[in-house]
């Protein structure tokens, strides 16, 4: 089978390009500017030294569970330093942990604690709070990442402000610094919430509240008032009542922003063009606006539903929008993409798994991003994997099951402050999963037509089994399943004829 049309492979090689030189590493055989160490076996380059000092397990020589920096031998895997004859003591002089010496014989974790102690515990305004903050940052599975993070001048300024007490260790205190240190504040806040130093607060809801004020500021007063009522009385009140740690406000906030934005555009146009307010708007105004622009203008429908309920305007009726086209990927191209994601190396593993979930099970990426690890079950006896999208688990084919197991064993973004996460696709911010838009961008840049691929996957599934069963298994409504069955020329009546006779 040929490769899929439009494939644009992405480089999956991580890290900086290697330097070249005359020193040849005895382990990898590549040239380096200079060797990192000289061990009994010969010259070892920096990357191989790093791998060696982060490999732990049972030494085949002495049978102890410890660091294994030695090279593999014909009669077993890598060995501990003593069995391999490496004349170096890898124990930290402070805590005794075996690993790479980071600074004057101490490991990276002890070096990080020294730095944070000097930064946060030298005459702090709240010693107890700063001590907890130091403990949280030192829990990172990979403390080197926190050392790198705190080198940023913005991070240092934020931590110094927290230690001095000028920025309270509260949500409100951190909010005051978002304007200058947005990403730094978000990362630190997520760590504090994840480890219990701050109470949970939905980040999308908090940003939406500030976004509303920014959206209203440039509008004319005649426009701003109905937009504010719509944004706060309809959307904000509803989102506040439904947002929980298990169901974030990301999706509702995204939809609300689109509807508020289109409503503000329409009402500003209505005021500038016809000098009329929302209360005086006519059906002709709405029809003119919708006919003269893109399909996103259909989203003013929710505002006029709100206007009718609040008696602001009962004369306008915005009808439902029906898409004129229905993109569908050819089946041979869907299979080619599945083969590429399953066996190719054009993208990193997490995004390959996400793409297969879309093309194999017709899952929207919004739902894929929010999958939890508990949705995956693996039978220890047979190794058979299953995944649950709705009410019952669905078997996972063998090839994809192996890829899924590899992903579960090496999920990314779990070594910079958070050692565990319930998400199948952990995000870079503690306690959050990857943003669906990020997954969409990566798969689109790879060349996959997302809507077309999902439509084709669902079309194929409803031709193989009754639409209600597909809906129950994949988390779709019966209406959507029957629409796809109709589009695929497989109406429900066909299955009645296949009913076996006694």
QUIHU-V372712 format. One record per residue. N is the residue number from 1. SS is DSSP state (alpha for helix, beta for strand, coil for the rest). PHI is phi in whole degrees, 0 to 359 (999 if undefined). D_CENTER is the distance of its C-alpha to the mean C-alpha in Angstrom with 1 decimal. Layout:
n:N ss:SS phi:PHI d_center:D_CENTER
n:N ss:SS phi:PHI d_center:D_CENTER
//
This chain:
n:1 ss:coil phi:999 d_center:31.8
n:2 ss:coil phi:286 d_center:30.9
n:3 ss:coil phi:289 d_center:27.5
n:4 ss:coil phi:294 d_center:25.7
n:5 ss:coil phi:292 d_center:26.9
n:6 ss:coil phi:88 d_center:24.8
n:7 ss:coil phi:298 d_center:23.0
n:8 ss:coil phi:233 d_center:21.8
n:9 ss:coil phi:300 d_center:20.7
n:10 ss:coil phi:249 d_center:18.4
n:11 ss:coil phi:291 d_center:19.6
n:12 ss:coil phi:255 d_center:17.8
n:13 ss:coil phi:282 d_center:20.1
n:14 ss:coil phi:265 d_center:18.6
n:15 ss:coil phi:91 d_center:20.6
n:16 ss:coil phi:283 d_center:23.6
n:17 ss:coil phi:300 d_center:26.4
n:18 ss:coil phi:288 d_center:29.2
n:19 ss:coil phi:282 d_center:32.4
n:20 ss:coil phi:245 d_center:35.6
n:21 ss:coil phi:183 d_center:38.9
n:22 ss:coil phi:274 d_center:41.9
n:23 ss:beta phi:283 d_center:40.6
n:24 ss:beta phi:257 d_center:39.4
n:25 ss:coil phi:288 d_center:37.1
n:26 ss:coil phi:288 d_center:38.8
n:27 ss:coil phi:268 d_center:35.6
n:28 ss:coil phi:260 d_center:33.6
n:29 ss:coil phi:77 d_center:36.7
n:30 ss:coil phi:262 d_center:35.1
n:31 ss:beta phi:282 d_center:36.7
n:32 ss:beta phi:218 d_center:35.7
n:33 ss:coil phi:300 d_center:37.2
n:34 ss:coil phi:202 d_center:38.3
n:35 ss:coil phi:286 d_center:37.7
n:36 ss:coil phi:283 d_center:35.7
n:37 ss:beta phi:216 d_center:38.2
n:38 ss:beta phi:249 d_center:41.4
n:39 ss:beta phi:253 d_center:41.4
n:40 ss:coil phi:308 d_center:44.2
n:41 ss:coil phi:284 d_center:42.6
n:42 ss:beta phi:139 d_center:42.4
n:43 ss:beta phi:282 d_center:40.1
n:44 ss:beta phi:237 d_center:36.4
n:45 ss:coil phi:283 d_center:33.9
n:46 ss:alpha phi:299 d_center:31.1
n:47 ss:alpha phi:300 d_center:28.1
n:48 ss:alpha phi:291 d_center:30.3
n:49 ss:alpha phi:296 d_center:31.4
n:50 ss:alpha phi:297 d_center:27.8
n:51 ss:alpha phi:298 d_center:27.0
n:52 ss:alpha phi:296 d_center:30.4
n:53 ss:coil phi:275 d_center:29.9
n:54 ss:coil phi:238 d_center:26.6
n:55 ss:coil phi:257 d_center:27.9
n:56 ss:beta phi:235 d_center:29.2
n:57 ss:beta phi:163 d_center:31.0
n:58 ss:beta phi:272 d_center:34.5
n:59 ss:coil phi:289 d_center:37.0
n:60 ss:coil phi:290 d_center:39.2
n:61 ss:coil phi:274 d_center:42.1
n:62 ss:coil phi:257 d_center:42.4
n:63 ss:coil phi:77 d_center:40.1
n:64 ss:coil phi:265 d_center:38.2
n:65 ss:beta phi:272 d_center:34.5
n:66 ss:beta phi:199 d_center:33.8
n:67 ss:beta phi:294 d_center:32.5
n:68 ss:coil phi:237 d_center:33.4
n:69 ss:coil phi:279 d_center:33.9
n:70 ss:coil phi:289 d_center:36.7
n:71 ss:coil phi:282 d_center:36.5
n:72 ss:coil phi:298 d_center:36.7
n:73 ss:beta phi:237 d_center:40.3
n:74 ss:coil phi:302 d_center:42.0
n:75 ss:coil phi:258 d_center:42.4
n:76 ss:beta phi:167 d_center:38.9
n:77 ss:coil phi:282 d_center:35.6
n:78 ss:coil phi:299 d_center:35.0
n:79 ss:coil phi:245 d_center:37.3
n:80 ss:coil phi:290 d_center:37.4
n:81 ss:alpha phi:301 d_center:39.0
n:82 ss:alpha phi:293 d_center:42.4
n:83 ss:alpha phi:292 d_center:42.7
n:84 ss:alpha phi:274 d_center:41.6
n:85 ss:coil phi:75 d_center:44.1
n:86 ss:coil phi:276 d_center:41.7
n:87 ss:coil phi:278 d_center:43.7
n:88 ss:coil phi:213 d_center:40.9
n:89 ss:coil phi:267 d_center:39.9
n:90 ss:coil phi:272 d_center:36.2
n:91 ss:beta phi:284 d_center:36.4
n:92 ss:coil phi:292 d_center:35.2
n:93 ss:coil phi:290 d_center:38.3
n:94 ss:coil phi:262 d_center:36.7
n:95 ss:coil phi:253 d_center:34.7
n:96 ss:coil phi:84 d_center:36.0
n:97 ss:coil phi:289 d_center:32.6
n:98 ss:beta phi:279 d_center:32.9
n:99 ss:coil phi:171 d_center:30.7
n:100 ss:coil phi:292 d_center:30.8
n:101 ss:coil phi:287 d_center:33.0
n:102 ss:coil phi:264 d_center:31.1
n:103 ss:beta phi:208 d_center:33.8
n:104 ss:coil phi:50 d_center:37.5
n:105 ss:coil phi:82 d_center:37.1
n:106 ss:beta phi:256 d_center:34.2
n:107 ss:coil phi:282 d_center:30.7
n:108 ss:alpha phi:297 d_center:27.6
n:109 ss:alpha phi:293 d_center:26.9
n:110 ss:alpha phi:291 d_center:30.5
n:111 ss:alpha phi:296 d_center:30.4
n:112 ss:alpha phi:297 d_center:27.3
n:113 ss:alpha phi:297 d_center:29.1
n:114 ss:alpha phi:299 d_center:32.2
n:115 ss:alpha phi:296 d_center:30.4
n:116 ss:alpha phi:290 d_center:28.7
n:117 ss:alpha phi:297 d_center:32.0
n:118 ss:alpha phi:294 d_center:33.9
n:119 ss:alpha phi:277 d_center:31.4
n:120 ss:alpha phi:249 d_center:30.8
n:121 ss:coil phi:248 d_center:33.8
n:122 ss:coil phi:265 d_center:36.6
n:123 ss:coil phi:55 d_center:38.3
n:124 ss:coil phi:282 d_center:35.2
n:125 ss:coil phi:289 d_center:35.8
n:126 ss:coil phi:229 d_center:34.1
n:127 ss:alpha phi:302 d_center:34.5
n:128 ss:alpha phi:295 d_center:32.9
n:129 ss:alpha phi:294 d_center:29.7
n:130 ss:alpha phi:291 d_center:29.4
n:131 ss:alpha phi:296 d_center:30.2
n:132 ss:alpha phi:294 d_center:27.3
n:133 ss:alpha phi:296 d_center:25.0
n:134 ss:alpha phi:299 d_center:26.3
n:135 ss:alpha phi:298 d_center:25.8
n:136 ss:alpha phi:298 d_center:22.1
n:137 ss:alpha phi:292 d_center:21.4
n:138 ss:alpha phi:279 d_center:23.6
n:139 ss:coil phi:280 d_center:21.8
n:140 ss:coil phi:306 d_center:19.1
n:141 ss:coil phi:296 d_center:19.2
n:142 ss:coil phi:236 d_center:19.6
n:143 ss:alpha phi:297 d_center:21.8
n:144 ss:alpha phi:302 d_center:22.3
n:145 ss:alpha phi:292 d_center:18.9
n:146 ss:alpha phi:289 d_center:20.1
n:147 ss:alpha phi:299 d_center:23.4
n:148 ss:alpha phi:294 d_center:22.0
n:149 ss:alpha phi:299 d_center:19.8
n:150 ss:coil phi:281 d_center:23.0
n:151 ss:coil phi:287 d_center:25.0
n:152 ss:coil phi:296 d_center:23.7
n:153 ss:alpha phi:302 d_center:26.5
n:154 ss:alpha phi:293 d_center:24.2
n:155 ss:alpha phi:294 d_center:22.9
n:156 ss:alpha phi:298 d_center:26.6
n:157 ss:alpha phi:295 d_center:27.8
n:158 ss:alpha phi:295 d_center:25.3
n:159 ss:alpha phi:295 d_center:26.2
n:160 ss:alpha phi:295 d_center:29.9
n:161 ss:alpha phi:293 d_center:29.8
n:162 ss:alpha phi:294 d_center:28.4
n:163 ss:alpha phi:294 d_center:31.1
n:164 ss:alpha phi:284 d_center:33.8
n:165 ss:coil phi:88 d_center:32.9
n:166 ss:coil phi:289 d_center:32.7
n:167 ss:coil phi:246 d_center:29.1
n:168 ss:coil phi:297 d_center:29.0
n:169 ss:coil phi:278 d_center:26.3
n:170 ss:coil phi:221 d_center:25.2
n:171 ss:alpha phi:299 d_center:22.7
n:172 ss:alpha phi:295 d_center:25.5
n:173 ss:alpha phi:297 d_center:26.3
n:174 ss:alpha phi:292 d_center:22.9
n:175 ss:alpha phi:301 d_center:22.8
n:176 ss:coil phi:293 d_center:25.9
n:177 ss:coil phi:254 d_center:24.3
n:178 ss:alpha phi:297 d_center:21.3
n:179 ss:alpha phi:301 d_center:23.6
n:180 ss:alpha phi:254 d_center:24.2
n:181 ss:alpha phi:231 d_center:21.3
n:182 ss:alpha phi:306 d_center:18.3
n:183 ss:alpha phi:292 d_center:15.4
n:184 ss:alpha phi:297 d_center:17.6
n:185 ss:alpha phi:295 d_center:18.2
n:186 ss:alpha phi:299 d_center:14.6
n:187 ss:alpha phi:295 d_center:13.8
n:188 ss:alpha phi:293 d_center:17.2
n:189 ss:alpha phi:299 d_center:16.9
n:190 ss:alpha phi:297 d_center:13.8
n:191 ss:alpha phi:297 d_center:15.7
n:192 ss:alpha phi:294 d_center:18.8
n:193 ss:alpha phi:292 d_center:17.5
n:194 ss:alpha phi:299 d_center:15.9
n:195 ss:coil phi:264 d_center:19.3
n:196 ss:coil phi:84 d_center:21.4
n:197 ss:coil phi:280 d_center:23.0
n:198 ss:coil phi:229 d_center:21.9
n:199 ss:coil phi:290 d_center:21.8
n:200 ss:coil phi:293 d_center:18.7
n:201 ss:coil phi:215 d_center:18.2
n:202 ss:coil phi:296 d_center:15.7
n:203 ss:alpha phi:293 d_center:14.3
n:204 ss:alpha phi:289 d_center:14.1
n:205 ss:alpha phi:294 d_center:17.6
n:206 ss:alpha phi:297 d_center:19.0
n:207 ss:alpha phi:291 d_center:17.9
n:208 ss:alpha phi:295 d_center:19.3
n:209 ss:alpha phi:299 d_center:22.6
n:210 ss:alpha phi:290 d_center:23.0
n:211 ss:alpha phi:296 d_center:22.0
n:212 ss:alpha phi:300 d_center:24.9
n:213 ss:alpha phi:297 d_center:27.4
n:214 ss:alpha phi:294 d_center:26.5
n:215 ss:alpha phi:291 d_center:26.7
n:216 ss:alpha phi:283 d_center:30.1
n:217 ss:alpha phi:304 d_center:31.7
n:218 ss:coil phi:276 d_center:32.9
n:219 ss:coil phi:279 d_center:34.1
n:220 ss:coil phi:295 d_center:37.8
n:221 ss:alpha phi:304 d_center:38.8
n:222 ss:alpha phi:293 d_center:39.8
n:223 ss:alpha phi:268 d_center:36.3
n:224 ss:alpha phi:297 d_center:34.4
n:225 ss:alpha phi:298 d_center:36.0
n:226 ss:alpha phi:294 d_center:35.0
n:227 ss:alpha phi:294 d_center:31.4
n:228 ss:alpha phi:296 d_center:31.1
n:229 ss:alpha phi:298 d_center:32.5
n:230 ss:alpha phi:295 d_center:30.1
n:231 ss:alpha phi:293 d_center:27.0
n:232 ss:alpha phi:268 d_center:28.1
n:233 ss:alpha phi:283 d_center:30.3
n:234 ss:alpha phi:268 d_center:28.3
n:235 ss:alpha phi:281 d_center:24.6
n:236 ss:alpha phi:297 d_center:24.2
n:237 ss:alpha phi:296 d_center:26.5
n:238 ss:alpha phi:292 d_center:24.8
n:239 ss:alpha phi:293 d_center:21.2
n:240 ss:alpha phi:300 d_center:22.6
n:241 ss:alpha phi:281 d_center:24.2
n:242 ss:alpha phi:247 d_center:21.3
n:243 ss:coil phi:287 d_center:18.3
n:244 ss:beta phi:221 d_center:17.9
n:245 ss:coil phi:301 d_center:15.5
n:246 ss:coil phi:272 d_center:15.0
n:247 ss:beta phi:222 d_center:14.6
n:248 ss:coil phi:291 d_center:13.0
n:249 ss:coil phi:270 d_center:14.6
n:250 ss:alpha phi:304 d_center:11.8
n:251 ss:alpha phi:295 d_center:13.5
n:252 ss:alpha phi:301 d_center:17.0
n:253 ss:alpha phi:293 d_center:16.7
n:254 ss:alpha phi:299 d_center:15.5
n:255 ss:alpha phi:295 d_center:18.5
n:256 ss:alpha phi:297 d_center:20.8
n:257 ss:alpha phi:298 d_center:20.3
n:258 ss:alpha phi:297 d_center:21.3
n:259 ss:alpha phi:290 d_center:24.3
n:260 ss:alpha phi:294 d_center:25.4
n:261 ss:alpha phi:297 d_center:25.2
n:262 ss:alpha phi:293 d_center:27.3
n:263 ss:alpha phi:295 d_center:29.7
n:264 ss:alpha phi:297 d_center:30.3
n:265 ss:alpha phi:298 d_center:31.0
n:266 ss:alpha phi:294 d_center:33.4
n:267 ss:alpha phi:292 d_center:35.3
n:268 ss:alpha phi:293 d_center:35.7
n:269 ss:alpha phi:298 d_center:37.0
n:270 ss:alpha phi:299 d_center:39.3
n:271 ss:alpha phi:287 d_center:40.7
n:272 ss:alpha phi:289 d_center:41.2
n:273 ss:alpha phi:271 d_center:42.7
n:274 ss:alpha phi:245 d_center:44.7
n:275 ss:coil phi:56 d_center:44.8
n:276 ss:coil phi:237 d_center:43.7
n:277 ss:coil phi:264 d_center:41.3
n:278 ss:coil phi:298 d_center:39.0
n:279 ss:coil phi:293 d_center:42.0
n:280 ss:coil phi:264 d_center:44.3
n:281 ss:coil phi:295 d_center:41.9
n:282 ss:coil phi:248 d_center:43.4
n:283 ss:alpha phi:298 d_center:42.3
n:284 ss:alpha phi:295 d_center:43.5
n:285 ss:alpha phi:299 d_center:41.2
n:286 ss:alpha phi:294 d_center:38.1
n:287 ss:alpha phi:296 d_center:39.3
n:288 ss:alpha phi:297 d_center:40.1
n:289 ss:alpha phi:295 d_center:36.6
n:290 ss:alpha phi:290 d_center:34.7
n:291 ss:alpha phi:283 d_center:37.1
n:292 ss:coil phi:254 d_center:36.9
n:293 ss:coil phi:209 d_center:33.1
n:294 ss:coil phi:289 d_center:29.8
n:295 ss:alpha phi:290 d_center:28.5
n:296 ss:alpha phi:297 d_center:26.0
n:297 ss:alpha phi:292 d_center:29.2
n:298 ss:alpha phi:294 d_center:29.3
n:299 ss:alpha phi:284 d_center:26.9
n:300 ss:alpha phi:286 d_center:29.9
n:301 ss:alpha phi:303 d_center:30.9
n:302 ss:alpha phi:296 d_center:29.1
n:303 ss:alpha phi:298 d_center:31.0
n:304 ss:alpha phi:285 d_center:34.3
n:305 ss:alpha phi:295 d_center:33.6
n:306 ss:alpha phi:295 d_center:33.2
n:307 ss:alpha phi:296 d_center:36.3
n:308 ss:alpha phi:291 d_center:38.3
n:309 ss:alpha phi:294 d_center:37.4
n:310 ss:coil phi:268 d_center:38.3
n:311 ss:coil phi:64 d_center:41.4
n:312 ss:coil phi:287 d_center:40.3
n:313 ss:coil phi:203 d_center:41.0
n:314 ss:coil phi:249 d_center:42.2
n:315 ss:coil phi:266 d_center:43.6
n:316 ss:coil phi:256 d_center:40.5
n:317 ss:coil phi:232 d_center:38.8
n:318 ss:coil phi:263 d_center:35.7
n:319 ss:coil phi:288 d_center:35.5
n:320 ss:coil phi:288 d_center:32.5
n:321 ss:coil phi:258 d_center:31.0
n:322 ss:coil phi:244 d_center:31.2
n:323 ss:coil phi:297 d_center:29.4
n:324 ss:coil phi:278 d_center:32.1
n:325 ss:coil phi:234 d_center:30.2
n:326 ss:coil phi:224 d_center:28.0
n:327 ss:coil phi:294 d_center:26.3
n:328 ss:coil phi:219 d_center:26.5
n:329 ss:coil phi:277 d_center:25.8
n:330 ss:coil phi:296 d_center:28.8
n:331 ss:alpha phi:299 d_center:28.6
n:332 ss:alpha phi:294 d_center:29.6
n:333 ss:alpha phi:286 d_center:26.7
n:334 ss:alpha phi:299 d_center:24.2
n:335 ss:alpha phi:294 d_center:25.8
n:336 ss:alpha phi:295 d_center:25.7
n:337 ss:alpha phi:293 d_center:22.0
n:338 ss:alpha phi:299 d_center:21.5
n:339 ss:alpha phi:296 d_center:23.9
n:340 ss:alpha phi:295 d_center:22.1
n:341 ss:alpha phi:291 d_center:18.7
n:342 ss:alpha phi:281 d_center:20.5
n:343 ss:alpha phi:241 d_center:22.9
n:344 ss:coil phi:275 d_center:22.1
n:345 ss:coil phi:231 d_center:20.4
n:346 ss:coil phi:280 d_center:19.4
n:347 ss:coil phi:209 d_center:15.7
n:348 ss:coil phi:287 d_center:13.8
n:349 ss:alpha phi:301 d_center:13.5
n:350 ss:alpha phi:303 d_center:9.9
n:351 ss:alpha phi:283 d_center:10.2
n:352 ss:alpha phi:295 d_center:13.7
n:353 ss:alpha phi:298 d_center:12.9
n:354 ss:alpha phi:298 d_center:10.7
n:355 ss:alpha phi:295 d_center:13.7
n:356 ss:alpha phi:292 d_center:16.2
n:357 ss:alpha phi:299 d_center:14.9
n:358 ss:alpha phi:287 d_center:15.4
n:359 ss:alpha phi:278 d_center:18.8
n:360 ss:alpha phi:263 d_center:20.2
n:361 ss:alpha phi:247 d_center:19.4
n:362 ss:coil phi:56 d_center:18.9
n:363 ss:coil phi:271 d_center:15.7
n:364 ss:coil phi:298 d_center:14.1
n:365 ss:alpha phi:294 d_center:10.5
n:366 ss:alpha phi:298 d_center:10.0
n:367 ss:alpha phi:282 d_center:11.3
n:368 ss:alpha phi:298 d_center:9.7
n:369 ss:alpha phi:299 d_center:6.1
n:370 ss:coil phi:267 d_center:8.1
n:371 ss:coil phi:293 d_center:10.3
n:372 ss:beta phi:256 d_center:11.7
n:373 ss:alpha phi:296 d_center:13.5
n:374 ss:alpha phi:293 d_center:16.7
n:375 ss:alpha phi:287 d_center:16.5
n:376 ss:beta phi:259 d_center:17.5
n:377 ss:beta phi:237 d_center:21.2
n:378 ss:beta phi:233 d_center:23.2
n:379 ss:coil phi:287 d_center:27.0
n:380 ss:coil phi:295 d_center:28.3
n:381 ss:coil phi:282 d_center:31.6
n:382 ss:coil phi:259 d_center:30.8
n:383 ss:coil phi:79 d_center:27.2
n:384 ss:coil phi:290 d_center:26.5
n:385 ss:beta phi:255 d_center:22.9
n:386 ss:beta phi:219 d_center:22.0
n:387 ss:beta phi:228 d_center:19.0
n:388 ss:beta phi:247 d_center:19.3
n:389 ss:coil phi:258 d_center:17.9
n:390 ss:coil phi:223 d_center:20.7
n:391 ss:coil phi:266 d_center:24.0
n:392 ss:coil phi:227 d_center:24.8
n:393 ss:beta phi:289 d_center:23.2
n:394 ss:beta phi:243 d_center:23.4
n:395 ss:beta phi:299 d_center:24.6
n:396 ss:coil phi:252 d_center:22.4
n:397 ss:coil phi:302 d_center:24.6
n:398 ss:alpha phi:305 d_center:25.6
n:399 ss:alpha phi:298 d_center:24.0
n:400 ss:alpha phi:290 d_center:20.5
n:401 ss:alpha phi:299 d_center:21.1
n:402 ss:alpha phi:294 d_center:21.7
n:403 ss:alpha phi:297 d_center:18.6
n:404 ss:alpha phi:293 d_center:16.6
n:405 ss:alpha phi:296 d_center:18.6
n:406 ss:alpha phi:298 d_center:18.0
n:407 ss:alpha phi:294 d_center:14.2
n:408 ss:alpha phi:297 d_center:14.7
n:409 ss:alpha phi:283 d_center:17.1
n:410 ss:coil phi:220 d_center:15.1
n:411 ss:coil phi:295 d_center:11.4
n:412 ss:coil phi:280 d_center:10.0
n:413 ss:coil phi:64 d_center:9.4
n:414 ss:coil phi:245 d_center:12.0
n:415 ss:coil phi:237 d_center:15.0
n:416 ss:coil phi:239 d_center:14.7
n:417 ss:coil phi:112 d_center:15.8
n:418 ss:coil phi:228 d_center:14.2
n:419 ss:coil phi:271 d_center:15.9
n:420 ss:coil phi:216 d_center:14.5
n:421 ss:coil phi:207 d_center:11.6
n:422 ss:coil phi:281 d_center:12.1
n:423 ss:beta phi:275 d_center:8.7
n:424 ss:coil phi:291 d_center:9.1
n:425 ss:coil phi:236 d_center:5.7
n:426 ss:beta phi:298 d_center:5.5
n:427 ss:coil phi:269 d_center:4.0
n:428 ss:coil phi:282 d_center:7.1
n:429 ss:coil phi:262 d_center:8.5
n:430 ss:coil phi:304 d_center:10.5
n:431 ss:coil phi:81 d_center:10.2
n:432 ss:coil phi:240 d_center:6.8
n:433 ss:beta phi:269 d_center:3.8
n:434 ss:coil phi:303 d_center:0.2
n:435 ss:coil phi:287 d_center:4.0
n:436 ss:alpha phi:304 d_center:6.4
n:437 ss:alpha phi:296 d_center:8.6
n:438 ss:alpha phi:295 d_center:7.1
n:439 ss:alpha phi:295 d_center:7.4
n:440 ss:alpha phi:302 d_center:10.6
n:441 ss:alpha phi:297 d_center:11.9
n:442 ss:alpha phi:293 d_center:11.6
n:443 ss:alpha phi:289 d_center:13.4
n:444 ss:alpha phi:293 d_center:15.8
n:445 ss:alpha phi:294 d_center:16.7
n:446 ss:alpha phi:290 d_center:17.5
n:447 ss:coil phi:120 d_center:19.9
n:448 ss:coil phi:278 d_center:18.7
n:449 ss:coil phi:273 d_center:19.9
n:450 ss:alpha phi:294 d_center:17.3
n:451 ss:alpha phi:297 d_center:19.6
n:452 ss:alpha phi:296 d_center:22.5
n:453 ss:alpha phi:294 d_center:20.9
n:454 ss:alpha phi:291 d_center:19.8
n:455 ss:alpha phi:299 d_center:23.3
n:456 ss:alpha phi:294 d_center:25.0
n:457 ss:alpha phi:298 d_center:23.2
n:458 ss:alpha phi:291 d_center:24.2
n:459 ss:alpha phi:300 d_center:27.7
n:460 ss:alpha phi:293 d_center:28.2
n:461 ss:alpha phi:294 d_center:27.3
n:462 ss:alpha phi:284 d_center:29.7
n:463 ss:alpha phi:274 d_center:32.4
n:464 ss:alpha phi:259 d_center:32.2
n:465 ss:coil phi:206 d_center:32.2
n:466 ss:coil phi:302 d_center:33.1
n:467 ss:alpha phi:306 d_center:30.7
n:468 ss:alpha phi:299 d_center:30.7
n:469 ss:alpha phi:292 d_center:29.6
n:470 ss:alpha phi:297 d_center:26.8
n:471 ss:alpha phi:299 d_center:25.7
n:472 ss:alpha phi:296 d_center:26.0
n:473 ss:alpha phi:283 d_center:24.0
n:474 ss:alpha phi:257 d_center:21.1
n:475 ss:coil phi:84 d_center:20.8
n:476 ss:coil phi:261 d_center:22.6
n:477 ss:coil phi:281 d_center:25.7
n:478 ss:alpha phi:299 d_center:29.1
n:479 ss:alpha phi:300 d_center:29.7
n:480 ss:alpha phi:295 d_center:26.8
n:481 ss:alpha phi:298 d_center:27.8
n:482 ss:alpha phi:290 d_center:31.5
n:483 ss:alpha phi:297 d_center:30.7
n:484 ss:alpha phi:289 d_center:29.1
n:485 ss:alpha phi:296 d_center:32.0
n:486 ss:alpha phi:293 d_center:34.4
n:487 ss:alpha phi:293 d_center:32.7
n:488 ss:coil phi:272 d_center:32.9
n:489 ss:coil phi:61 d_center:36.6
n:490 ss:coil phi:231 d_center:36.1
n:491 ss:coil phi:294 d_center:37.4
n:492 ss:coil phi:300 d_center:37.7
n:493 ss:alpha phi:298 d_center:41.5
n:494 ss:alpha phi:298 d_center:41.1
n:495 ss:alpha phi:286 d_center:39.9
n:496 ss:alpha phi:297 d_center:43.0
n:497 ss:coil phi:288 d_center:45.2
n:498 ss:coil phi:266 d_center:43.4
n:499 ss:coil phi:296 d_center:44.2
n:500 ss:coil phi:291 d_center:46.4
n:501 ss:coil phi:265 d_center:50.0
n:502 ss:coil phi:297 d_center:51.8
//
